[in-house]
Amino acid sequence: MNARAELADCGQLATDFAQTRERTVALVAPLSAEDACVQSMPDASPAKWHLAHTTWFFETFILERFETSFQPHHEAFRVLFNSYYNGVGEKHARAQRGMITRPSLADVLAYRAAVDARVTALLAAPSPEVAALVRLGLQHEQQHQELLLTDLKHLLSMNPLFPVYARTATLPPARRSSPGWHRIEAGIVEIGVDDGEFFFDNERPRHRQFVEGFALATTLVSNGDYLAFIDAGGYADAALWLSEGWDWICHNAITQPLYWQRDGADWQEFTLRGMQRLDLQRPVIHLSYFEADAYARWAGARLPTEAQWESAVQSASPDTFDDLFGACWQWTSSSYAPYPGFAAADGALGEYNGKFMVNQYVLRGGSCVTPDGHARATYRNFFPATARWQFTGIRLAQ
C-alpha cells in the first residue's frame, strides 16, 4: 500500500471509529438516567454498562498497550466494566451490574469522550496491530449496540406502563412473498471464511462438509403461522417437545412467545414502539430454541444445520430468500462448536468466542436491530436453548 492509500485507510478507520461511537451514544439519547441504570435480569445489562464496557474495551486492549505513558481514566473501571475476560483480571458480578448507580450516566459519557479522544490520537498514524484491534473493537461495539436494544426492550417490557423507546424504532419487516422452498442437492459444501475485510475467529477456517439433499424455506415463520401452532395446542402437546424443553415450559408456565399478550380474543405484542396489535405478517420473534424446534416438528419440518443454512444462502440468488439479515436471527440445529482447525487467539482476546463453545446453539442471519453492515453469511451467533430476549426466529428446513 502506498503512502496516499495508507493515509486514506487511516482516515476511513478514524471516521468509522467516530461514527460507531456516536451511534451508541445516540441509542441511549431517548433514555433517562434511571432507564440507563436498571438491569432487568442477570442475562441483560444496563445501557450505562454497555456504554462503559465498550469504552473499557478500547482503553484496556488498545490504550493500555500502545499509548505512551498510559494512565487509566479511573483505576476501578478496570474491574467494574470487565465482562468475562479472565486474562485481564477481576470482574464485577454480572448479575449486579444494575447496582452500579455510580459512576453516573454523565460520568460514563465523560469516560467515553476521554477515551475517544485518546484513541483518535493513536489513529493519526496507527500501526497495523492498532488498526486491527480498533476494527475488532468496532465490531465488538456493534454487537453491544444490538445487545443494548434487546436488553432495553426486556427492561421496558417489565414496566406495566409499557413505555415507548422510540416511535420510529425498527421493527422486523412484514412478509413480502409467498412461502416456498429453495432446494439443494446432496454434496460437499464449503463453509466458513479464510479471508475477508473482517471476520471473527469462530468463522474460520473455511472447510468442507457433506450435506444430504435438503430444502430451506424462502420465508421466515410469521406471527400468523405461529399463532396457528398455539391455537392447535402446541404448548400443551408433550410429543412435540424435547424433554428438556417440555420441562422448561412447564416449570416456567410458558404458553406463548415472549412479549405476546392476549387482548380479549386478539393478541398484542410489546415492541420498541410500545404495545401494538400483533401483526400476523411479521416474523415471529423472541423464541427459544426449544420453541423453534417444537414448532418445526409440528409443521412437519425441522431446523436447518448451520452448514445447510450457509450453503443455501451462498448458492442462491440475492432475491431467493426474504429477510436473511434484516428481521431476526434464525435458530439452527447445530451446537456451537469449533470448526476443524480452529485456534483461539493468544491472550485475553482469545476468550472472545472459543470458551463459549459448549451448551449453545448457532443462529444465523441478522435482526432488525443488528447494525447495518455487521451481519454476513458466515457469521455465527450463539445462545443457550432457553434464550428468548434476543430477536430470534425460525426459518424451516426439510
LOMARLUM-697084 format. One record per residue (C-alpha): x, y, z; residue number from 0. Coordinates in Angstrom, 1 decimal, decimal comma. Layout:
BEGIN
<u->X; v->Y; w->Z; num->NUM>
...
end
This chain:
BEGIN
<u->0,0; v->0,0; w->0,0; num->0>
<u->1,4; v->3,4; w->-1,0; num->1>
<u->1,6; v->6,4; w->1,4; num->2>
<u->-1,6; v->8,0; w->-0,1; num->3>
<u->-3,6; v->4,8; w->0,2; num->4>
<u->-2,3; v->4,3; w->3,8; num->5>
<u->-3,4; v->7,8; w->4,7; num->6>
<u->-6,8; v->7,3; w->3,2; num->7>
<u->-7,2; v->4,0; w->5,1; num->8>
<u->-6,3; v->5,7; w->8,4; num->9>
<u->-8,8; v->8,4; w->7,6; num->10>
<u->-11,5; v->5,9; w->7,0; num->11>
<u->-10,8; v->4,0; w->10,1; num->12>
<u->-10,9; v->7,2; w->12,2; num->13>
<u->-14,3; v->8,0; w->10,5; num->14>
<u->-15,6; v->4,6; w->11,2; num->15>
<u->-14,5; v->4,9; w->14,8; num->16>
<u->-16,2; v->8,2; w->15,3; num->17>
<u->-19,4; v->7,1; w->13,7; num->18>
<u->-19,7; v->3,9; w->15,6; num->19>
<u->-19,0; v->5,5; w->18,9; num->20>
<u->-21,5; v->8,3; w->18,1; num->21>
<u->-24,2; v->5,8; w->17,2; num->22>
<u->-24,0; v->4,0; w->20,6; num->23>
<u->-24,5; v->7,4; w->22,4; num->24>
<u->-27,4; v->8,2; w->20,1; num->25>
<u->-29,1; v->4,9; w->21,0; num->26>
<u->-29,3; v->6,0; w->24,7; num->27>
<u->-30,4; v->9,5; w->23,9; num->28>
<u->-34,1; v->8,7; w->24,4; num->29>
<u->-33,4; v->7,3; w->27,9; num->30>
<u->-33,4; v->8,9; w->31,3; num->31>
<u->-30,6; v->8,3; w->33,7; num->32>
<u->-32,9; v->5,9; w->35,6; num->33>
<u->-33,6; v->3,9; w->32,4; num->34>
<u->-29,9; v->3,6; w->31,7; num->35>
<u->-29,0; v->2,2; w->35,1; num->36>
<u->-31,5; v->-0,6; w->35,7; num->37>
<u->-30,9; v->-4,3; w->35,0; num->38>
<u->-34,0; v->-6,4; w->34,3; num->39>
<u->-32,4; v->-9,9; w->34,6; num->40>
<u->-28,9; v->-11,4; w->35,0; num->41>
<u->-28,5; v->-12,1; w->31,3; num->42>
<u->-29,2; v->-8,4; w->30,4; num->43>
<u->-27,1; v->-5,4; w->31,2; num->44>
<u->-27,9; v->-1,8; w->31,9; num->45>
<u->-27,5; v->0,7; w->29,0; num->46>
<u->-25,0; v->2,6; w->31,1; num->47>
<u->-22,9; v->-0,6; w->31,5; num->48>
<u->-22,9; v->-1,1; w->27,7; num->49>
<u->-21,7; v->2,4; w->27,2; num->50>
<u->-18,9; v->1,9; w->29,7; num->51>
<u->-17,8; v->-1,6; w->28,8; num->52>
<u->-17,4; v->-0,8; w->25,1; num->53>
<u->-15,2; v->2,1; w->26,2; num->54>
<u->-13,3; v->-0,2; w->28,6; num->55>
<u->-12,5; v->-2,5; w->25,6; num->56>
<u->-10,7; v->0,3; w->23,8; num->57>
<u->-8,9; v->1,5; w->26,9; num->58>
<u->-7,8; v->-2,0; w->28,0; num->59>
<u->-6,8; v->-3,6; w->24,7; num->60>
<u->-5,5; v->-0,6; w->22,9; num->61>
<u->-4,6; v->2,4; w->25,0; num->62>
<u->-3,0; v->0,3; w->27,8; num->63>
<u->-0,8; v->-1,4; w->25,3; num->64>
<u->0,1; v->1,3; w->22,8; num->65>
<u->-0,4; v->4,7; w->24,4; num->66>
<u->2,9; v->6,3; w->25,6; num->67>
<u->2,8; v->6,9; w->29,4; num->68>
<u->-0,6; v->5,3; w->29,7; num->69>
<u->-2,7; v->6,2; w->32,7; num->70>
<u->-6,1; v->4,7; w->33,3; num->71>
<u->-9,1; v->7,0; w->33,3; num->72>
<u->-10,2; v->5,5; w->36,6; num->73>
<u->-8,4; v->2,6; w->38,2; num->74>
<u->-11,6; v->1,0; w->39,5; num->75>
<u->-13,1; v->0,9; w->36,0; num->76>
<u->-10,7; v->-2,0; w->35,1; num->77>
<u->-12,7; v->-4,3; w->37,3; num->78>
<u->-16,1; v->-2,6; w->37,2; num->79>
<u->-16,6; v->-2,8; w->33,4; num->80>
<u->-14,7; v->-6,0; w->32,6; num->81>
<u->-17,3; v->-8,5; w->31,3; num->82>
<u->-15,7; v->-12,0; w->31,1; num->83>
<u->-12,0; v->-11,6; w->30,3; num->84>
<u->-10,3; v->-13,6; w->33,0; num->85>
<u->-7,0; v->-12,8; w->31,4; num->86>
<u->-7,5; v->-9,1; w->32,3; num->87>
<u->-8,2; v->-9,7; w->36,0; num->88>
<u->-11,1; v->-9,4; w->38,4; num->89>
<u->-14,7; v->-8,7; w->37,3; num->90>
<u->-17,7; v->-7,2; w->38,9; num->91>
<u->-20,5; v->-9,7; w->39,3; num->92>
<u->-22,6; v->-9,8; w->36,1; num->93>
<u->-25,9; v->-10,1; w->38,0; num->94>
<u->-25,1; v->-6,9; w->40,0; num->95>
<u->-24,4; v->-4,5; w->37,1; num->96>
<u->-27,8; v->-2,8; w->37,8; num->97>
<u->-26,4; v->-1,9; w->41,3; num->98>
<u->-23,8; v->0,4; w->39,8; num->99>
<u->-25,5; v->3,7; w->40,4; num->100>
<u->-22,1; v->5,4; w->40,4; num->101>
<u->-20,4; v->6,5; w->38,2; num->102>
<u->-23,3; v->8,4; w->37,0; num->103>
<u->-24,5; v->8,4; w->33,4; num->104>
<u->-22,9; v->11,7; w->32,9; num->105>
<u->-19,6; v->10,4; w->34,3; num->106>
<u->-19,8; v->7,4; w->31,9; num->107>
<u->-20,3; v->9,7; w->28,9; num->108>
<u->-17,3; v->11,7; w->30,0; num->109>
<u->-15,3; v->8,5; w->30,2; num->110>
<u->-16,3; v->7,7; w->26,7; num->111>
<u->-15,4; v->11,2; w->25,4; num->112>
<u->-11,9; v->11,0; w->27,1; num->113>
<u->-11,1; v->7,6; w->25,7; num->114>
<u->-12,4; v->8,5; w->22,3; num->115>
<u->-10,0; v->11,5; w->22,2; num->116>
<u->-7,1; v->9,3; w->23,1; num->117>
<u->-7,9; v->6,6; w->20,6; num->118>
<u->-8,4; v->9,1; w->17,9; num->119>
<u->-4,9; v->10,5; w->18,6; num->120>
<u->-3,5; v->7,0; w->18,0; num->121>
<u->-5,4; v->6,7; w->14,8; num->122>
<u->-3,5; v->9,6; w->13,3; num->123>
<u->-0,7; v->7,1; w->12,4; num->124>
<u->-1,8; v->3,6; w->13,7; num->125>
<u->0,4; v->0,5; w->13,5; num->126>
<u->-1,2; v->-2,4; w->11,7; num->127>
<u->-1,8; v->-4,1; w->15,0; num->128>
<u->-3,5; v->-1,0; w->16,4; num->129>
<u->-5,7; v->-0,7; w->13,3; num->130>
<u->-6,7; v->-4,4; w->13,5; num->131>
<u->-7,6; v->-4,0; w->17,2; num->132>
<u->-9,7; v->-0,9; w->16,6; num->133>
<u->-11,6; v->-2,8; w->13,8; num->134>
<u->-12,2; v->-5,6; w->16,3; num->135>
<u->-13,3; v->-3,1; w->18,9; num->136>
<u->-15,8; v->-1,5; w->16,4; num->137>
<u->-17,3; v->-4,9; w->15,7; num->138>
<u->-17,5; v->-5,6; w->19,4; num->139>
<u->-19,3; v->-2,3; w->19,9; num->140>
<u->-21,7; v->-3,1; w->17,1; num->141>
<u->-22,6; v->-6,3; w->18,9; num->142>
<u->-23,2; v->-4,3; w->22,1; num->143>
<u->-25,4; v->-1,8; w->20,1; num->144>
<u->-27,7; v->-4,7; w->19,4; num->145>
<u->-27,5; v->-6,1; w->22,9; num->146>
<u->-28,3; v->-2,6; w->24,3; num->147>
<u->-31,6; v->-2,6; w->22,4; num->148>
<u->-32,5; v->-6,2; w->23,2; num->149>
<u->-31,7; v->-5,6; w->26,9; num->150>
<u->-33,6; v->-2,3; w->26,9; num->151>
<u->-36,7; v->-3,9; w->25,3; num->152>
<u->-36,7; v->-6,5; w->28,0; num->153>
<u->-36,4; v->-3,8; w->30,7; num->154>
<u->-39,2; v->-1,7; w->29,3; num->155>
<u->-41,5; v->-4,7; w->29,0; num->156>
<u->-41,3; v->-5,2; w->32,7; num->157>
<u->-42,9; v->-1,8; w->33,2; num->158>
<u->-46,7; v->-2,1; w->33,4; num->159>
<u->-47,0; v->1,2; w->31,6; num->160>
<u->-45,2; v->-0,5; w->28,6; num->161>
<u->-43,3; v->2,7; w->27,7; num->162>
<u->-42,2; v->3,5; w->24,2; num->163>
<u->-38,5; v->3,6; w->23,5; num->164>
<u->-38,9; v->5,4; w->20,1; num->165>
<u->-41,9; v->5,8; w->17,9; num->166>
<u->-39,6; v->5,2; w->14,9; num->167>
<u->-37,8; v->2,2; w->16,2; num->168>
<u->-37,1; v->-0,5; w->13,6; num->169>
<u->-39,5; v->-3,5; w->13,5; num->170>
<u->-39,0; v->-6,8; w->11,6; num->171>
<u->-40,4; v->-6,3; w->8,1; num->172>
<u->-43,6; v->-8,0; w->7,1; num->173>
<u->-43,6; v->-11,0; w->4,8; num->174>
<u->-43,1; v->-9,8; w->1,2; num->175>
<u->-43,6; v->-13,1; w->-0,8; num->176>
<u->-45,4; v->-16,4; w->-0,6; num->177>
<u->-43,7; v->-19,2; w->1,3; num->178>
<u->-41,6; v->-21,6; w->-0,7; num->179>
<u->-38,6; v->-23,8; w->-0,7; num->180>
<u->-35,1; v->-23,5; w->-2,1; num->181>
<u->-33,7; v->-27,0; w->-2,8; num->182>
<u->-30,1; v->-28,1; w->-2,7; num->183>
<u->-28,8; v->-31,4; w->-3,9; num->184>
<u->-26,6; v->-33,6; w->-1,7; num->185>
<u->-22,9; v->-32,9; w->-1,9; num->186>
<u->-19,8; v->-31,4; w->-0,4; num->187>
<u->-20,1; v->-27,8; w->0,5; num->188>
<u->-17,6; v->-25,3; w->1,9; num->189>
<u->-18,5; v->-23,0; w->4,8; num->190>
<u->-16,6; v->-20,5; w->6,9; num->191>
<u->-14,0; v->-17,9; w->5,8; num->192>
<u->-10,3; v->-17,7; w->5,4; num->193>
<u->-10,0; v->-14,1; w->4,2; num->194>
<u->-12,2; v->-11,0; w->4,2; num->195>
<u->-12,5; v->-7,4; w->5,3; num->196>
<u->-13,4; v->-8,6; w->8,8; num->197>
<u->-14,4; v->-11,9; w->10,5; num->198>
<u->-14,4; v->-13,3; w->14,0; num->199>
<u->-12,2; v->-16,2; w->14,8; num->200>
<u->-15,1; v->-18,6; w->15,2; num->201>
<u->-15,9; v->-18,2; w->11,5; num->202>
<u->-12,7; v->-19,8; w->10,4; num->203>
<u->-11,1; v->-21,8; w->8,9; num->204>
<u->-13,1; v->-22,4; w->5,7; num->205>
<u->-13,7; v->-26,2; w->5,5; num->206>
<u->-15,7; v->-28,8; w->3,7; num->207>
<u->-18,8; v->-30,6; w->4,9; num->208>
<u->-21,0; v->-33,2; w->3,3; num->209>
<u->-24,7; v->-32,4; w->3,4; num->210>
<u->-27,6; v->-34,5; w->2,3; num->211>
<u->-30,1; v->-33,0; w->-0,1; num->212>
<u->-32,5; v->-30,6; w->1,6; num->213>
<u->-34,7; v->-27,6; w->1,1; num->214>
<u->-34,5; v->-24,3; w->3,0; num->215>
<u->-37,7; v->-22,1; w->3,4; num->216>
<u->-37,6; v->-18,9; w->1,4; num->217>
<u->-39,6; v->-17,1; w->4,1; num->218>
<u->-39,5; v->-16,9; w->7,9; num->219>
<u->-42,2; v->-18,3; w->10,1; num->220>
<u->-44,7; v->-15,5; w->10,7; num->221>
<u->-46,7; v->-14,5; w->13,7; num->222>
<u->-49,8; v->-15,9; w->11,9; num->223>
<u->-48,0; v->-19,2; w->11,3; num->224>
<u->-47,0; v->-19,4; w->15,0; num->225>
<u->-50,4; v->-18,4; w->16,2; num->226>
<u->-51,8; v->-21,5; w->14,4; num->227>
<u->-49,4; v->-23,6; w->16,4; num->228>
<u->-50,6; v->-22,1; w->19,6; num->229>
<u->-54,3; v->-22,5; w->18,7; num->230>
<u->-53,6; v->-26,1; w->17,8; num->231>
<u->-52,4; v->-26,7; w->21,4; num->232>
<u->-48,7; v->-26,8; w->20,6; num->233>
<u->-47,7; v->-25,7; w->24,0; num->234>
<u->-49,8; v->-28,5; w->25,6; num->235>
<u->-48,6; v->-31,4; w->23,4; num->236>
<u->-45,5; v->-33,0; w->25,0; num->237>
<u->-45,0; v->-35,1; w->21,9; num->238>
<u->-43,7; v->-32,0; w->20,1; num->239>
<u->-41,1; v->-31,0; w->22,6; num->240>
<u->-37,6; v->-32,1; w->23,5; num->241>
<u->-37,7; v->-33,5; w->27,1; num->242>
<u->-35,7; v->-30,7; w->28,5; num->243>
<u->-37,8; v->-28,1; w->26,6; num->244>
<u->-41,0; v->-29,6; w->27,9; num->245>
<u->-39,7; v->-29,5; w->31,5; num->246>
<u->-38,7; v->-25,9; w->30,9; num->247>
<u->-42,0; v->-24,6; w->29,6; num->248>
<u->-43,9; v->-26,5; w->32,3; num->249>
<u->-41,7; v->-25,2; w->35,1; num->250>
<u->-41,9; v->-21,6; w->33,8; num->251>
<u->-45,6; v->-21,7; w->32,7; num->252>
<u->-44,6; v->-20,7; w->29,1; num->253>
<u->-47,6; v->-20,7; w->26,7; num->254>
<u->-46,7; v->-18,1; w->24,1; num->255>
<u->-43,7; v->-16,1; w->22,8; num->256>
<u->-42,0; v->-13,6; w->25,0; num->257>
<u->-43,7; v->-10,2; w->24,7; num->258>
<u->-47,1; v->-11,6; w->23,5; num->259>
<u->-50,2; v->-10,8; w->25,5; num->260>
<u->-53,9; v->-11,7; w->25,0; num->261>
<u->-56,3; v->-8,8; w->24,5; num->262>
<u->-59,7; v->-10,5; w->24,6; num->263>
<u->-59,9; v->-12,6; w->21,5; num->264>
<u->-56,9; v->-10,8; w->19,9; num->265>
<u->-53,2; v->-10,7; w->20,6; num->266>
<u->-50,8; v->-7,8; w->21,3; num->267>
<u->-47,1; v->-7,7; w->21,1; num->268>
<u->-44,7; v->-5,4; w->23,0; num->269>
<u->-42,2; v->-3,7; w->20,7; num->270>
<u->-39,7; v->-0,9; w->21,0; num->271>
<u->-42,5; v->1,2; w->19,8; num->272>
<u->-44,6; v->0,1; w->22,8; num->273>
<u->-47,5; v->-2,3; w->22,9; num->274>
<u->-49,0; v->-3,0; w->19,4; num->275>
<u->-51,6; v->-5,2; w->17,9; num->276>
<u->-50,0; v->-8,4; w->16,7; num->277>
<u->-49,1; v->-8,2; w->13,0; num->278>
<u->-49,7; v->-11,6; w->11,6; num->279>
<u->-47,4; v->-10,9; w->8,6; num->280>
<u->-44,4; v->-10,0; w->10,6; num->281>
<u->-41,9; v->-12,8; w->11,6; num->282>
<u->-42,4; v->-14,4; w->14,9; num->283>
<u->-39,5; v->-13,4; w->17,2; num->284>
<u->-38,2; v->-13,9; w->20,7; num->285>
<u->-38,5; v->-17,6; w->20,6; num->286>
<u->-36,2; v->-20,1; w->22,4; num->287>
<u->-34,5; v->-22,9; w->20,6; num->288>
<u->-37,0; v->-25,3; w->22,3; num->289>
<u->-40,0; v->-23,3; w->20,9; num->290>
<u->-38,4; v->-23,2; w->17,4; num->291>
<u->-37,7; v->-26,9; w->17,5; num->292>
<u->-41,3; v->-27,7; w->18,7; num->293>
<u->-42,9; v->-25,6; w->16,0; num->294>
<u->-40,7; v->-27,1; w->13,3; num->295>
<u->-41,8; v->-30,6; w->14,4; num->296>
<u->-45,5; v->-29,5; w->14,4; num->297>
<u->-45,1; v->-28,1; w->10,9; num->298>
<u->-43,6; v->-31,3; w->9,6; num->299>
<u->-40,2; v->-29,8; w->9,1; num->300>
<u->-37,1; v->-29,2; w->11,1; num->301>
<u->-34,4; v->-26,6; w->11,8; num->302>
<u->-31,6; v->-26,4; w->9,4; num->303>
<u->-28,0; v->-27,1; w->10,3; num->304>
<u->-25,7; v->-24,2; w->10,0; num->305>
<u->-23,9; v->-25,8; w->7,1; num->306>
<u->-27,2; v->-26,1; w->5,3; num->307>
<u->-28,2; v->-22,5; w->6,0; num->308>
<u->-24,9; v->-21,1; w->4,9; num->309>
<u->-24,5; v->-23,2; w->1,8; num->310>
<u->-28,1; v->-22,5; w->0,7; num->311>
<u->-27,6; v->-18,8; w->1,1; num->312>
<u->-24,3; v->-18,7; w->-0,7; num->313>
<u->-25,6; v->-20,8; w->-3,7; num->314>
<u->-28,8; v->-18,8; w->-4,2; num->315>
<u->-29,5; v->-15,6; w->-6,0; num->316>
<u->-30,0; v->-12,5; w->-3,8; num->317>
<u->-33,8; v->-12,4; w->-4,2; num->318>
<u->-34,3; v->-16,1; w->-3,3; num->319>
<u->-34,9; v->-15,5; w->0,4; num->320>
<u->-36,9; v->-13,0; w->2,4; num->321>
<u->-35,1; v->-11,3; w->5,3; num->322>
<u->-32,0; v->-13,3; w->5,7; num->323>
<u->-30,3; v->-10,5; w->7,6; num->324>
<u->-32,8; v->-7,8; w->8,5; num->325>
<u->-35,6; v->-9,4; w->10,6; num->326>
<u->-34,4; v->-11,9; w->13,2; num->327>
<u->-31,6; v->-14,3; w->14,0; num->328>
<u->-32,6; v->-17,8; w->12,8; num->329>
<u->-32,0; v->-20,9; w->15,0; num->330>
<u->-30,1; v->-23,8; w->13,6; num->331>
<u->-29,9; v->-27,3; w->15,0; num->332>
<u->-26,1; v->-27,1; w->15,2; num->333>
<u->-24,4; v->-27,0; w->18,5; num->334>
<u->-21,9; v->-24,2; w->18,8; num->335>
<u->-18,5; v->-25,9; w->18,4; num->336>
<u->-15,1; v->-25,1; w->16,9; num->337>
<u->-14,6; v->-25,6; w->13,1; num->338>
<u->-11,9; v->-28,2; w->12,2; num->339>
<u->-8,6; v->-26,4; w->12,7; num->340>
<u->-10,0; v->-23,6; w->14,9; num->341>
<u->-7,4; v->-21,9; w->17,1; num->342>
<u->-8,2; v->-19,2; w->19,6; num->343>
<u->-6,0; v->-16,1; w->19,6; num->344>
<u->-3,4; v->-15,8; w->22,3; num->345>
<u->-4,1; v->-13,7; w->25,5; num->346>
<u->-7,3; v->-12,3; w->26,8; num->347>
<u->-8,8; v->-11,6; w->23,4; num->348>
<u->-8,7; v->-15,4; w->22,8; num->349>
<u->-11,6; v->-15,6; w->25,3; num->350>
<u->-13,9; v->-13,7; w->22,9; num->351>
<u->-15,5; v->-16,7; w->21,3; num->352>
<u->-13,8; v->-20,0; w->21,9; num->353>
<u->-14,5; v->-20,5; w->25,6; num->354>
<u->-18,3; v->-20,4; w->25,0; num->355>
<u->-18,3; v->-23,4; w->22,7; num->356>
<u->-20,5; v->-25,6; w->24,9; num->357>
<u->-24,2; v->-25,8; w->25,7; num->358>
<u->-25,1; v->-23,3; w->23,0; num->359>
<u->-26,8; v->-23,4; w->19,6; num->360>
<u->-25,8; v->-21,5; w->16,5; num->361>
<u->-28,1; v->-18,8; w->15,0; num->362>
<u->-27,5; v->-17,4; w->11,5; num->363>
<u->-28,6; v->-14,3; w->9,7; num->364>
<u->-29,2; v->-11,0; w->11,5; num->365>
<u->-32,0; v->-9,0; w->13,0; num->366>
<u->-33,8; v->-5,7; w->12,6; num->367>
<u->-31,6; v->-4,3; w->15,4; num->368>
<u->-28,3; v->-5,6; w->14,0; num->369>
<u->-26,3; v->-2,6; w->12,9; num->370>
<u->-26,0; v->-2,1; w->9,1; num->371>
<u->-23,1; v->-3,9; w->7,6; num->372>
<u->-22,5; v->-6,1; w->10,7; num->373>
<u->-24,1; v->-9,3; w->9,5; num->374>
<u->-22,8; v->-11,7; w->6,9; num->375>
<u->-23,4; v->-15,2; w->5,6; num->376>
<u->-20,6; v->-16,7; w->7,7; num->377>
<u->-21,5; v->-15,0; w->11,0; num->378>
<u->-22,0; v->-17,4; w->13,8; num->379>
<u->-24,2; v->-16,1; w->16,6; num->380>
<u->-24,9; v->-18,3; w->19,6; num->381>
<u->-27,2; v->-18,6; w->22,6; num->382>
<u->-28,3; v->-21,3; w->25,1; num->383>
<u->-31,5; v->-23,1; w->24,2; num->384>
<u->-33,7; v->-21,1; w->26,7; num->385>
<u->-32,7; v->-17,6; w->25,4; num->386>
<u->-35,7; v->-15,6; w->24,3; num->387>
<u->-35,0; v->-11,9; w->24,8; num->388>
<u->-32,9; v->-11,7; w->21,6; num->389>
<u->-34,6; v->-11,2; w->18,3; num->390>
<u->-34,6; v->-14,9; w->17,4; num->391>
<u->-37,0; v->-16,6; w->15,0; num->392>
<u->-37,4; v->-19,5; w->12,6; num->393>
<u->-36,5; v->-20,5; w->9,1; num->394>
<u->-37,5; v->-24,1; w->8,4; num->395>
<u->-35,8; v->-26,8; w->6,5; num->396>
<u->-36,9; v->-30,1; w->5,1; num->397>
end
